[in-house]
Amino acid sequence: MDPQETPTARLLRFTVTHPAVDTVIVGTLNHLKQNLRAMATGPLTEDVYTEAKRRLDAVGQSPMDL
């Protein structure tokens, strides 16, 4: 996990690469460059993705798996 990456960037990358997500609407008024940079980074590594899912499960916000 990149310590320089913001939680927002990490969540954006998680969301857009989740197999159950078809559309992501992201506010860009003040953050377009940061969002584009996050997306250019590519998908999360498998271990970071798994940890994100575990944390979401822990608070009752499990993403649906296909």
Buried (B, 14 or more C-beta within 10 A) or exposed (E): EEEEBEEEBBBBBBEBEBEEEEEEEEEEEEBEEBBEEBBEBEEBEEEBBEEBBEEBEEEEEEBEEE
